Amino acid sequence: MLPALSEPVALPPGRSVRLERVHQPRGAPVPDRFLHFHGPAELVFLEQGSGSFISEAGEWPFSPGSVLYAPGMAIHDFAFAPGERRWTLVQFDPLAVDAGLPALPQVACAATPGSLGARRMALLLDWLASSLADDTPEAQVRVILEALVLALKDAFGAHGGRGTGPTAALSPFRPLLQHWERFPDKPLGLTQAASLCALSPSYFSRRFTNTFGSGFVTYQTRLRLQQAARMLATGDLPVSQIGYRTGFQSHAYFSQCYRAVFGVSPSTHRKMLLAGGRSNE
């Protein structure tokens, strides 16, 4: 299964929303930091654990009871503290929500609902989870999603609250992230990436590592593999073509890198993504 907070998001065929409940026991490795973005909007309901939610709009500490929201294409990351972690992840197509409803904020934000709001959201999440598991018709699933959006609108308020922290640190890298999204088959060298961001290579390298929590080459390779996983989940291109379309010139090297990140081969991972299950490969 893909890391729950940094995955190539593929909504199930015919569905506008997916829901996943995640539990990482005490002693489990802390999820790697990975600033990322994707088309579907994302909600995280924290039940246990603490850390910081990072985005271009600000940085928020989170703890049990927090609700975190990232609109589609918003750059965001989650820095967890060690310890037991439990959360519910909801990713959805923003266009599936009735345009006549009050909209969620246009930027990432966080909130801690009151007890009544928290109970209402917990009931809606349980209802949504059981509806998706029971193959409830999509029209009914959207009604539950819209009810959840209304509950969240009250929690976030008019502006969703303001974060703190050096959010300007992310802004110079937006051209680079846009390049990767538009041209997944054209990886950049460090000098090219620095030029795109109007920074010197040495300063770019230091600032990139400090901001993204990973070196440039490592991050770019992982992002290309995330894009490959998204293609595996949403299309029927042969695995070898997906490797080439994400900038890997050798199928063998693509498979080697893919297995190093996801623990399984691309073809096995495609079966897992489409089936929503796991593999014993």
Helices and strands as residue ranges (DSSP letters): E 17-24, E 41-48, E 51-55, E 58-62, E 67-70, E 76-80, E 85-92, G 94-96, E 109-111, H 115-133, H 138-156, G 167-169, G 171-173, H 174-182, H 190-196, H 201-212, H 216-234, H 239-245, H 251-262, H 266-275
